[in-house]
């Protein structure tokens, strides 16, 4: 006689960086929230961490297909970053260059480039389509997109 476990092998998923063994396959989000110890409280949102793409808010009333290595997280604390020496609080762990350009008011103009200040290394130009994994304290700056050396002002 076959058991349900034969159809659903145990896989490892991560919730808030903690590993949990769960059966593979479709499950309710309510059951997924109960996996974490302590369970994810009703007041917190649950997110699917998607590598190199925008993370996805999980619908509490839905179901989800669990696969080995999936990563989930609950609401995150604010991440403080700086653009042109002005501090901004963001609540995403990943943002595109285009999203970062909209943080200042007014937005970073199209004729300016956005750069990530990398301590002790060459700074990195951030294109609109680039996905930046944000960490507290990251610094960015803008510079003219085109510089004409020797031109008169």
C-alpha positions in Angstrom: 0.0 0.0 0.0 1.4 3.4 -1.0 1.6 6.2 1.5 1.0 9.9 1.0 4.7 10.5 1.8 5.7 8.4 -1.2 4.0 10.9 -3.5 5.3 13.9 -1.6 8.9 13.6 -0.6 10.2 15.9 2.1 12.0 19.0 0.9 13.7 21.9 2.6 12.2 25.4 2.5 13.4 28.5 4.4 11.3 31.0 6.3 13.1 34.0 7.7 16.4 32.2 7.0 15.4 29.1 9.1 15.3 25.7 7.4 12.1 23.6 7.6 11.4 20.1 6.2 8.0 20.0 4.5 6.2 17.7 2.0 6.7 18.8 -1.6 3.6 19.8 -3.6 0.7 22.1 -3.2 -0.3 23.4 0.2 -2.4 26.2 1.6 -0.7 29.4 2.6 -2.3 29.0 6.0 -0.5 25.7 6.4 2.8 27.3 5.2 2.4 30.1 7.8 2.0 27.4 10.5 5.4 25.7 9.5 7.5 28.5 11.1 8.3 28.3 14.8 6.6 30.4 16.1 4.0 30.5 13.3 3.7 33.6 11.2 1.3 35.8 13.1 -1.9 37.1 11.4 -0.6 40.7 11.5 2.5 39.9 9.3 2.7 39.4 5.6 4.5 36.5 4.0 6.7 37.0 0.9 8.3 34.6 -1.6 11.9 35.6 -2.1 12.6 35.4 -5.8 16.3 35.6 -6.8 17.1 38.3 -9.3 13.5 39.4 -9.5 11.0 41.3 -7.5 9.8 39.4 -4.4 6.2 38.3 -4.4 3.6 39.0 -1.6 1.8 35.7 -0.9 -2.0 35.8 -0.8 -3.1 34.4 2.6 -6.2 32.8 1.1 -4.4 31.0 -1.7 -2.3 27.9 -2.2 1.3 27.5 -3.3 3.3 24.8 -5.0 6.3 24.1 -2.7 9.6 23.2 -4.3 13.0 22.4 -2.6 15.0 25.4 -1.7 12.2 28.0 -1.8 12.8 31.0 0.4 10.1 33.0 2.2 10.3 35.9 4.6 8.0 38.0 6.7 7.9 41.7 6.8 11.3 43.2 6.9 12.6 46.1 8.9 13.4 49.3 7.1 16.6 49.4 5.1 18.4 52.8 5.2 20.2 53.8 2.0 21.6 57.2 0.8 21.3 58.8 -2.6 23.4 62.0 -3.0 23.9 62.1 0.8 20.1 62.1 1.5 18.9 59.1 3.6 15.9 57.1 2.4 14.0 54.3 4.2 13.0 51.4 1.9 11.1 48.2 2.8 12.2 46.1 -0.2 15.3 44.0 -0.2 15.7 44.3 -4.0 14.9 47.3 -6.2 15.6 48.0 -9.8 17.7 51.0 -10.9 14.5 52.6 -12.2 12.8 52.2 -8.8 15.8 53.7 -7.0 15.7 56.7 -9.3 12.2 57.5 -8.1 13.1 57.7 -4.4 14.3 61.4 -4.5 11.8 64.1 -5.2 11.9 65.0 -7.9 13.1 61.8 -9.5 16.7 61.5 -10.7 16.6 63.1 -14.2 17.3 61.0 -17.3 20.4 63.0 -18.1 22.1 61.8 -14.9 23.5 58.4 -14.2 23.0 56.5 -10.9 26.1 54.9 -9.3 26.5 52.6 -6.3 29.4 53.8 -4.1 31.5 50.7 -3.4 34.1 51.3 -0.6 37.6 50.4 -1.6 36.6 49.3 -5.1 35.5 50.8 -8.3 32.0 52.3 -8.1 29.3 50.5 -10.1 26.9 52.2 -12.6 23.3 51.1 -12.0 21.2 50.7 -15.1 17.4 51.1 -14.9 16.9 47.3 -15.5 19.5 46.3 -12.9 18.3 44.6 -9.8 20.1 45.8 -6.7 20.2 43.7 -3.6 19.9 46.3 -0.9 21.7 46.3 2.5 21.4 48.8 5.3 23.9 51.7 4.8 24.3 51.4 1.0 25.2 54.6 -0.7 24.4 55.8 -4.2 25.2 59.0 -6.0 24.2 60.7 -9.3 26.5 62.2 -11.9 26.0 63.8 -15.3 25.4 61.1 -17.9 27.5 62.8 -20.5 30.6 64.9 -19.7 32.3 66.9 -22.4 35.8 67.5 -21.3 37.2 70.9 -22.3 33.8 72.3 -23.2 33.0 75.8 -22.0 30.0 76.4 -19.8 
